[in-house]
């Protein structure tokens, strides 16, 4: 009795503190995130340019910005914008796939090794610290560092070595294969340690008695990996896939910064996030901010992100359900077979 | 006898396997470290030496020259580069944001855990739902609102104040409080006549120190490294440039690049964060799996 009274007192007289405590979060979030999101949505229906910067006044354009981005338009400028946008989407996918596959492969391999009780790899703690290190460094500095190593510049390390050997200097940034490869490498370099630690925590969460039982039954490491670790790690891999995909769609820092002449973005490195940034960045010397186009691209990015997230979740759930259905069917079949047999037996 | 032989054989195979794995790990660790080591060594050689030998594994003695050449001298890479201003500005932004993030996230999650009120579950669901909204999606409206409507270009307000609302940190802290903050303590404090806010300050915060420490480290690093938001708000005031923006400007200098000075600038931007990381690596590596944002 006392406890219900207590809880009633609690819920009646202290509720206002609850509101008070969470109010700052929601006020600030509404002001700095929700309103900007709605504002982006509104801006995407209006013309480009902002009166505050001396551009022409905004006019309502309905879905014209979306139309321009998705299908191009009548004039050359809209067509160029459309081509750039489509290319930026393709670039994003290429760069993401190219950094995700090596990243997940490396981190799974390392996580399996580090958690394998039969392989005593010495100095695990030190390895984890070292492999996570690139993730902590400012992306700007990482890009700057790799640009000193290998870039368009005649004085980058790779070009000096090439010239010392009597070869021509290569404009690495201008070559799609080279520059994309380098960006993928930097992304993998920065993120594989992070993914590895996530995977390790996933593997350590698996019931250790399963591994023990497998060991006692004489399973090889390949069997343990294929039949225990990977199936049980699937939720973790899917989680990593989703977060990495959402992160990959926002990929900005390295593709934006890997340019010797800052701001002069190469067509084969422009991701969707870079495209949006180029459009809205105030003080961009190319043109005045194009809020309408930037807003439309942002909203599309938002929906793609949301759809991808839902899609992957559903795919995973459906696979599970399909497997269960198949199992149920097999059981029913077996049951019917046995009944038939029993009937036959009865007849005989 | 035969059994022993089999066992020896098995041990040998295991030994070879672990040596192989160890070698791969050493290789990967080297891939992580070598670029940083070359950077440190190159930062201590002058530009002329680097134009002949671009890769050095042994430190030289020209760091002072390089340091001066970043902002002064004939081949000044970027006249407005001042490493102390850069550190100071980055520290102000990252420090203030971190304090605001952990304090208000703790406050919000305390409110969501301890009190029972009508919209509590709805509020929590909203926080979970908005956790995944990428910054890139809202930034168009953000810039138009902050710079265009409110005229806050070059101001630190749009960089610091939003830190109050960090959904991912709230999510993590709420998990922590749910699992290791006994509500009876709040009752006890009430009986002793302790006010609600004081209970939060002097009981809840000390008890959640581990969670707060981990989140503080991550918030600090994320804000120190943030280039995206800083670069769209700090437009022209060179006195307010943060470290990442300064580095970007130094490296953007394509006409007479002095490689030594550029390496020195990059090294100066990386070293503080690496030192902090090595001191706190235990908490950081332990905290990654608990909730981080990926790219």
HADDOCK unambig.tbl for C-alpha pairs under 7 A between the chains (distance, minus, plus):
assign (segid A and resid 11 and name CA) (segid B and resid 116 and name CA) 5.40 0.50 0.50
assign (segid A and resid 11 and name CA) (segid B and resid 117 and name CA) 6.62 0.50 0.50
assign (segid A and resid 14 and name CA) (segid B and resid 115 and name CA) 6.69 0.50 0.50
assign (segid A and resid 15 and name CA) (segid B and resid 115 and name CA) 6.01 0.50 0.50
assign (segid A and resid 15 and name CA) (segid B and resid 116 and name CA) 6.05 0.50 0.50
assign (segid A and resid 15 and name CA) (segid B and resid 117 and name CA) 5.10 0.50 0.50
assign (segid A and resid 18 and name CA) (segid B and resid 111 and name CA) 4.71 0.50 0.50
assign (segid A and resid 18 and name CA) (segid B and resid 112 and name CA) 6.78 0.50 0.50
assign (segid A and resid 18 and name CA) (segid B and resid 115 and name CA) 5.23 0.50 0.50
assign (segid A and resid 18 and name CA) (segid B and resid 117 and name CA) 6.67 0.50 0.50
assign (segid A and resid 21 and name CA) (segid B and resid 107 and name CA) 5.80 0.50 0.50
assign (segid A and resid 21 and name CA) (segid B and resid 108 and name CA) 5.58 0.50 0.50
assign (segid A and resid 21 and name CA) (segid B and resid 111 and name CA) 5.08 0.50 0.50
assign (segid A and resid 22 and name CA) (segid B and resid 107 and name CA) 6.97 0.50 0.50
assign (segid A and resid 22 and name CA) (segid B and resid 108 and name CA) 4.54 0.50 0.50
assign (segid A and resid 22 and name CA) (segid B and resid 111 and name CA) 5.86 0.50 0.50
assign (segid A and resid 25 and name CA) (segid B and resid 104 and name CA) 6.89 0.50 0.50
assign (segid A and resid 25 and name CA) (segid B and resid 108 and name CA) 6.64 0.50 0.50
assign (segid A and resid 25 and name CA) (segid B and resid 164 and name CA) 6.18 0.50 0.50
assign (segid A and resid 25 and name CA) (segid B and resid 165 and name CA) 4.88 0.50 0.50
assign (segid A and resid 28 and name CA) (segid B and resid 162 and name CA) 6.41 0.50 0.50
assign (segid A and resid 28 and name CA) (segid B and resid 164 and name CA) 6.61 0.50 0.50
assign (segid A and resid 28 and name CA) (segid B and resid 165 and name CA) 6.06 0.50 0.50
assign (segid A and resid 29 and name CA) (segid B and resid 165 and name CA) 5.34 0.50 0.50
assign (segid A and resid 32 and name CA) (segid B and resid 162 and name CA) 5.92 0.50 0.50
assign (segid A and resid 33 and name CA) (segid B and resid 138 and name CA) 6.67 0.50 0.50
assign (segid A and resid 36 and name CA) (segid B and resid 138 and name CA) 5.51 0.50 0.50
assign (segid A and resid 36 and name CA) (segid B and resid 141 and name CA) 4.24 0.50 0.50
assign (segid A and resid 36 and name CA) (segid B and resid 142 and name CA) 4.64 0.50 0.50
assign (segid A and resid 36 and name CA) (segid B and resid 145 and name CA) 6.90 0.50 0.50
assign (segid A and resid 37 and name CA) (segid B and resid 138 and name CA) 4.64 0.50 0.50
assign (segid A and resid 37 and name CA) (segid B and resid 141 and name CA) 6.06 0.50 0.50
assign (segid A and resid 39 and name CA) (segid B and resid 141 and name CA) 4.81 0.50 0.50
assign (segid A and resid 40 and name CA) (segid B and resid 138 and name CA) 6.35 0.50 0.50
assign (segid A and resid 40 and name CA) (segid B and resid 140 and name CA) 5.72 0.50 0.50
assign (segid A and resid 40 and name CA) (segid B and resid 141 and name CA) 4.20 0.50 0.50
assign (segid A and resid 52 and name CA) (segid B and resid 148 and name CA) 6.18 0.50 0.50
assign (segid A and resid 119 and name CA) (segid B and resid 14 and name CA) 6.91 0.50 0.50
assign (segid A and resid 119 and name CA) (segid B and resid 18 and name CA) 5.24 0.50 0.50
assign (segid A and resid 120 and name CA) (segid B and resid 18 and name CA) 6.53 0.50 0.50
assign (segid A and resid 121 and name CA) (segid B and resid 18 and name CA) 6.22 0.50 0.50
assign (segid A and resid 121 and name CA) (segid B and resid 22 and name CA) 5.96 0.50 0.50
assign (segid A and resid 127 and name CA) (segid B and resid 29 and name CA) 6.51 0.50 0.50
assign (segid A and resid 129 and name CA) (segid B and resid 281 and name CA) 6.45 0.50 0.50
assign (segid A and resid 129 and name CA) (segid B and resid 285 and name CA) 6.77 0.50 0.50
assign (segid A and resid 130 and name CA) (segid B and resid 29 and name CA) 6.10 0.50 0.50
assign (segid A and resid 130 and name CA) (segid B and resid 32 and name CA) 6.88 0.50 0.50
assign (segid A and resid 131 and name CA) (segid B and resid 29 and name CA) 6.00 0.50 0.50
assign (segid A and resid 131 and name CA) (segid B and resid 32 and name CA) 6.25 0.50 0.50
assign (segid A and resid 134 and name CA) (segid B and resid 32 and name CA) 6.62 0.50 0.50
assign (segid A and resid 136 and name CA) (segid B and resid 221 and name CA) 6.98 0.50 0.50
assign (segid A and resid 137 and name CA) (segid B and resid 270 and name CA) 6.27 0.50 0.50
assign (segid A and resid 137 and name CA) (segid B and resid 273 and name CA) 6.80 0.50 0.50
assign (segid A and resid 138 and name CA) (segid B and resid 225 and name CA) 4.55 0.50 0.50
assign (segid A and resid 139 and name CA) (segid B and resid 225 and name CA) 6.81 0.50 0.50
assign (segid A and resid 140 and name CA) (segid B and resid 244 and name CA) 5.83 0.50 0.50
assign (segid A and resid 140 and name CA) (segid B and resid 248 and name CA) 6.55 0.50 0.50
assign (segid A and resid 141 and name CA) (segid B and resid 247 and name CA) 6.86 0.50 0.50
assign (segid A and resid 141 and name CA) (segid B and resid 266 and name CA) 5.65 0.50 0.50
assign (segid A and resid 141 and name CA) (segid B and resid 269 and name CA) 6.87 0.50 0.50
assign (segid A and resid 141 and name CA) (segid B and resid 270 and name CA) 6.77 0.50 0.50
assign (segid A and resid 144 and name CA) (segid B and resid 251 and name CA) 6.38 0.50 0.50
assign (segid A and resid 144 and name CA) (segid B and resid 266 and name CA) 6.96 0.50 0.50
assign (segid A and resid 145 and name CA) (segid B and resid 266 and name CA) 6.73 0.50 0.50
assign (segid A and resid 155 and name CA) (segid B and resid 51 and name CA) 6.51 0.50 0.50
assign (segid A and resid 157 and name CA) (segid B and resid 54 and name CA) 4.87 0.50 0.50
assign (segid A and resid 157 and name CA) (segid B and resid 55 and name CA) 6.72 0.50 0.50
assign (segid A and resid 160 and name CA) (segid B and resid 51 and name CA) 6.93 0.50 0.50
assign (segid A and resid 160 and name CA) (segid B and resid 54 and name CA) 6.76 0.50 0.50
assign (segid A and resid 197 and name CA) (segid B and resid 288 and name CA) 6.98 0.50 0.50
assign (segid A and resid 197 and name CA) (segid B and resid 289 and name CA) 6.33 0.50 0.50
assign (segid A and resid 198 and name CA) (segid B and resid 289 and name CA) 4.89 0.50 0.50
assign (segid A and resid 201 and name CA) (segid B and resid 289 and name CA) 6.38 0.50 0.50
assign (segid A and resid 243 and name CA) (segid B and resid 294 and name CA) 6.28 0.50 0.50
assign (segid A and resid 244 and name CA) (segid B and resid 294 and name CA) 6.03 0.50 0.50
assign (segid A and resid 244 and name CA) (segid B and resid 295 and name CA) 5.68 0.50 0.50
assign (segid A and resid 247 and name CA) (segid B and resid 294 and name CA) 5.88 0.50 0.50
assign (segid A and resid 247 and name CA) (segid B and resid 295 and name CA) 4.05 0.50 0.50
assign (segid A and resid 248 and name CA) (segid B and resid 295 and name CA) 5.76 0.50 0.50
assign (segid A and resid 250 and name CA) (segid B and resid 136 and name CA) 6.37 0.50 0.50
assign (segid A and resid 251 and name CA) (segid B and resid 295 and name CA) 6.78 0.50 0.50
assign (segid A and resid 260 and name CA) (segid B and resid 252 and name CA) 6.05 0.50 0.50
assign (segid A and resid 260 and name CA) (segid B and resid 254 and name CA) 6.76 0.50 0.50
assign (segid A and resid 261 and name CA) (segid B and resid 252 and name CA) 5.68 0.50 0.50
assign (segid A and resid 261 and name CA) (segid B and resid 254 and name CA) 6.69 0.50 0.50
assign (segid A and resid 262 and name CA) (segid B and resid 252 and name CA) 5.37 0.50 0.50
assign (segid A and resid 273 and name CA) (segid B and resid 136 and name CA) 6.41 0.50 0.50
assign (segid A and resid 280 and name CA) (segid B and resid 140 and name CA) 6.06 0.50 0.50
assign (segid A and resid 281 and name CA) (segid B and resid 232 and name CA) 6.10 0.50 0.50
assign (segid A and resid 283 and name CA) (segid B and resid 235 and name CA) 6.79 0.50 0.50
assign (segid A and resid 291 and name CA) (segid B and resid 140 and name CA) 6.61 0.50 0.50
assign (segid A and resid 294 and name CA) (segid B and resid 140 and name CA) 6.35 0.50 0.50
assign (segid A and resid 295 and name CA) (segid B and resid 140 and name CA) 5.94 0.50 0.50
assign (segid A and resid 298 and name CA) (segid B and resid 137 and name CA) 4.80 0.50 0.50
assign (segid A and resid 299 and name CA) (segid B and resid 137 and name CA) 6.62 0.50 0.50
assign (segid A and resid 301 and name CA) (segid B and resid 137 and name CA) 6.86 0.50 0.50
assign (segid A and resid 302 and name CA) (segid B and resid 137 and name CA) 5.99 0.50 0.50
